[in-house]
Amino acid sequence: MGEKEIIEINKNGWNELVRSGKNYSNTSLPEYGPFMRNEEYFNIFKDVKNKKVLELGCAKGESLKYLQTKGASEVWGIDISEEQIKYAKNNVPTGKFFVSAMENNPGIPENYFDYCLSLYSIGFSSSLEKTLALVSSYLNKDGKFVFCWTHPFFNCLGIAEDKVVIRKSYNNEALANITKGEDKIPMVQYNFKISTIINAMIKSGLTIEKMIEDKPIQENYIGNYKSNFWDKRKIDSAPTTLIIIAKK
């Protein structure tokens, strides 16, 4: 499948999902994902006051709104879905937003941002390397990239006969067909190995500062993460989320 087709499928999928008005799993600050401790614990954005922030896959702008309340001086967002951006502009009237795939630059300034953020979004990109090269270009000297995605090993786990099993090869990085929401709207995403993500960051000119594989919190329910994918037996076995903090 080519890059244009990937972008089109995911754009249509997200637009349909938002228009439906139904609940779907979504991650926004202060949360870093299901069964994870949040920003109040990790304090990754402790010095965001008076800083400029760009979010890739900003959805409805909830994370940017949160960072604005923490003192961010400018908040910018890019999202493939015009339906998401409508909400983002409502939620953050002073923000600057673009409807675009994250692997393209729709007019975002280079060497400008103190932080670039991607929460559970970059796997929907049609090109990891193109996206990370742009991330590096957007950041100013010493700017930081905060990356968050489903932990690649957790993604390999499944349940069979009441036991946690390896349901797919960790080495399989092929484009995967997925569905989201109650109506099972089709989309596609990549699930990369940790080494693939790190090597792509290094190639783009970023330096890894920290990687977080936190032990999940055992709670009955968090947000809209109702899917069997987040089975509690699985979260006993592996981190749900991978966080990487990289610096330009």
C-alpha positions in Angstrom: 0.0 0.0 0.0 1.4 3.4 -1.0 1.8 6.5 1.2 -1.1 8.3 -0.4 -3.5 5.4 0.1 -2.5 5.1 3.8 -3.1 8.8 4.4 -6.5 8.6 2.6 -7.7 5.6 4.6 -6.7 7.1 7.9 -8.1 10.6 7.1 -11.5 9.1 6.1 -11.4 6.8 9.2 -10.7 9.5 11.7 -13.3 11.9 10.1 -16.0 9.2 10.2 -15.1 8.3 13.8 -15.4 11.9 15.0 -18.6 12.5 13.1 -20.2 9.4 14.6 -20.2 11.1 18.0 -19.5 7.8 19.7 -16.9 6.9 22.3 -13.5 5.7 21.2 -10.1 5.2 22.9 -8.1 8.4 22.9 -5.0 9.5 24.8 -4.4 13.1 25.8 -2.4 14.8 28.5 -2.1 14.5 31.5 -2.5 10.8 30.5 0.2 8.8 28.7 -2.0 5.8 27.9 -4.1 3.1 29.5 -3.1 1.9 32.9 -0.1 4.3 32.9 0.9 6.9 35.6 0.3 10.3 34.2 2.1 13.7 33.7 1.6 14.6 37.4 3.9 11.6 38.2 6.4 11.8 35.3 6.6 15.6 35.2 8.1 15.5 31.6 6.8 19.0 30.9 7.9 20.5 34.1 9.5 23.5 32.4 6.9 24.1 29.7 6.1 27.6 31.0 6.8 30.2 28.3 7.7 27.4 25.8 6.4 26.8 22.3 4.8 23.4 21.7 3.8 21.5 18.6 1.7 18.4 18.7 1.5 15.8 15.8 -1.9 14.1 15.7 -3.3 16.7 18.0 -6.9 15.3 17.8 -9.3 17.7 19.6 -6.6 19.7 21.2 -7.0 18.3 24.7 -3.2 17.9 25.3 -2.4 21.4 24.0 -5.1 22.9 26.2 -3.6 21.1 29.2 -0.1 22.4 28.3 -1.5 25.9 27.9 -2.9 25.8 31.4 0.7 24.8 32.5 2.0 28.1 31.0 3.0 27.2 27.4 3.3 30.5 25.5 2.3 29.0 22.1 0.5 25.8 21.1 0.4 24.5 17.6 -1.3 21.3 16.3 -1.4 19.2 13.2 -4.0 16.5 12.5 -5.0 14.6 9.4 -8.7 15.0 10.3 -10.6 18.2 9.6 -13.2 17.0 12.0 -10.7 16.8 14.8 -9.3 20.2 14.0 -12.8 21.8 14.3 -12.9 20.7 17.9 -9.3 21.7 18.5 -9.9 25.2 17.4 -12.9 25.4 19.7 -11.0 23.9 22.7 -7.9 26.1 22.1 -9.0 29.4 20.4 -5.5 30.9 20.6 -3.8 27.8 19.1 -2.6 27.5 15.6 -3.8 24.4 13.7 -3.3 22.6 10.4 -5.2 19.9 8.7 -2.5 17.7 7.2 -0.8 14.4 7.4 2.1 14.5 9.8 4.6 13.3 7.2 4.1 16.6 5.3 4.9 20.2 6.4 1.8 22.4 5.8 3.6 25.6 6.8 5.0 24.9 10.2 8.2 27.0 11.0 11.5 25.3 11.4 14.0 25.6 14.3 11.1 27.1 16.3 9.6 24.8 18.9 10.8 23.9 22.4 8.7 20.8 22.4 7.2 18.5 19.9 4.7 15.9 21.2 3.3 12.7 19.7 0.8 10.8 21.8 -0.4 7.6 20.3 -0.3 9.1 16.8 2.9 8.4 14.9 2.1 4.8 14.1 -0.6 6.2 11.8 2.0 8.0 9.7 2.7 6.5 6.3 6.5 7.2 6.8 8.2 7.1 10.1 11.5 8.5 8.7 9.8 11.4 6.9 7.8 12.3 10.0 10.8 12.2 12.4 13.0 14.2 9.9 10.3 16.9 10.1 10.1 16.7 13.9 13.9 17.4 14.0 13.5 20.3 11.6 10.7 21.9 13.7 12.7 21.8 17.0 15.0 24.6 18.0 18.4 24.0 19.4 18.0 21.8 22.6 14.3 21.3 21.7 12.7 18.0 22.9 10.5 15.4 21.3 8.2 13.5 23.5 7.0 10.3 21.8 4.4 7.9 23.2 3.0 4.7 21.5 1.7 1.3 22.4 4.6 -0.7 23.7 5.8 -2.9 20.8 6.0 -6.0 22.9 2.6 -5.5 24.5 1.2 -5.3 21.0 2.4 -8.9 20.4 0.5 -10.4 23.3 -2.9 -12.1 23.2 -5.1 -14.4 25.3 -5.7 -18.0 24.5 -7.2 -20.6 26.8 -7.1 -18.1 29.6 -3.3 -17.6 29.2 -1.2 -14.8 27.9 0.4 -15.9 24.6 2.6 -14.4 21.9 0.0 -13.8 19.2 2.3 -12.1 16.6 6.0 -11.9 15.9 7.8 -9.0 17.4 9.7 -8.9 14.1 6.6 -8.3 12.1 6.5 -4.5 11.3 4.1 -4.8 8.3 1.3 -2.3 7.9 -1.7 -3.7 10.0 -5.4 -3.3 9.4 -7.2 -2.1 12.5 -10.6 -0.9 13.5 -11.6 1.9 16.0 -14.7 2.7 17.9 -18.1 1.0 18.4 -18.7 0.9 14.6 -15.3 -0.7 13.9 -14.2 1.9 11.5 -11.2 0.7 9.4 -7.8 2.3 9.6 -4.2 1.2 9.1 -1.1 1.6 11.3 2.5 0.4 11.8 3.7 -1.3 14.9 7.5 -0.8 14.9 10.2 -2.5 17.0 11.8 -0.3 19.6 15.1 -0.4 17.7 13.4 0.8 14.5 11.9 3.8 16.3 15.2 4.7 18.1 17.3 4.3 14.9 14.9 6.5 13.0 15.2 9.1 15.7 19.0 9.0 15.6 19.0 9.2 11.8 16.8 12.4 12.0 19.4 14.0 14.2 17.8 13.4 17.6 19.5 12.2 20.7 17.7 9.8 23.0 17.6 11.3 26.6 15.3 8.8 28.3 13.1 5.8 27.6 10.2 4.9 30.0 8.7 1.4 30.2 6.6 1.9 33.3 4.8 -0.8 35.2 1.1 -0.5 34.5 -1.3 0.6 37.2 -3.9 -2.0 38.1 -7.2 -0.3 37.8 -10.6 -1.6 36.6 -11.1 1.1 34.0 -9.4 4.1 32.6 -10.9 6.5 30.0 -12.4 4.8 27.0 -10.0 1.8 26.9 -12.7 -0.9 27.0 -11.2 -3.1 24.3 -10.1 -6.7 25.1 -6.7 -5.6 23.7 -6.1 -4.0 27.2 -6.9 -7.2 29.0 -5.6 -7.0 32.6 -3.8 -10.4 32.3 -1.7 -8.8 29.5 -0.9 -5.7 31.5 0.5 -8.0 34.2 3.0 -9.2 31.7 4.4 -6.1 29.9 4.3 -2.3 29.9 1.3 -1.0 27.9 3.1 2.1 26.7 6.5 3.1 25.5 7.6 6.7 26.1 10.8 8.1 24.5 12.2 11.6 25.2 14.7 12.8 22.6 16.6 16.0 22.3 17.8 17.9 19.2 
